[in-house]
Amino acid sequence: MTTAAELVQAAKAILLDFDGPVTALMPPPVNALAAAAARAALNGVDLPAEVATTTDHLAVLRWTAINAPRRLAAVEDACVTKEIAAARTSKPTGGAFEFLRWCRQEDKSVVIVSNNAAEAITTYLNRFDLTALVRGIVGREPRRPDLLKPHPSLVLAALELAQAEPQGAVLIGDSVTDIEVAHATRVQAVGYAKSPARGHALEEAGADALVSSLIGLVEPEDRPS
């Protein structure tokens, strides 16, 4: 069976999810505060229980687009503001810096492809002087939560930015939607398994390989994937 390290080493382009593989952008209670801010922009709108209690601000954004489109701009703005604030303080994922530097050394094009706002991703990369290590950023399109992963739009844009064909690219992500969008765009999928439970979910979704640390992609002989 092909390992995650082998898939990455063979790839010309690395499509890298942001929240998880690069930084834990929305850990508790940050996620709950972001969801609350998104709901505040819906003041006066009756919300179903699942939206009224969710800690996922993007779930609120998706619901708004369908059920309260006139409030979409306000909810989007609230989400972007919270994401940028989170990016100013979020902690780096272990091994992410080393992996990005290794990709540059190996002349692999890295594109961050994320359901988060590009402004938040840029804020984070600038904090640690990482911007030069990525070819570009593809964040969510404003006012279009219908195009979030697993819709193929973001990954197709990332492939174009990386100037890569699907067979020459690997998507590294920590959610089932990352695996689904990789399948939809014919890109190899490496699941970033930050816990055994997450690894099981990614494997069930059909990840081509799993890795528990990005260091495992840089030093595979010492850290099996």
Secondary structure, 3 states (H helix, E strand, C coil): CCCHHHHHHHCCEEEECCECCCECCCCCCHHHHHHHHHHHCCCCCCCCHHHHHCCCHHHHHHHHHHHCHHHHHHHHHHHHHHHHHHHCCCCECCCHHHHHHHHHHCCCEEEEECCCCHHHHHHHHHHCCCHHHCCEEECCCCCCHHHCCCCCHHHHHHHHHHCCCHHHEEEEECCHHHHHHHHHHCCEEEEECCCHHHHHHHHHHCCCEEECCCHHHHCCCCCCC
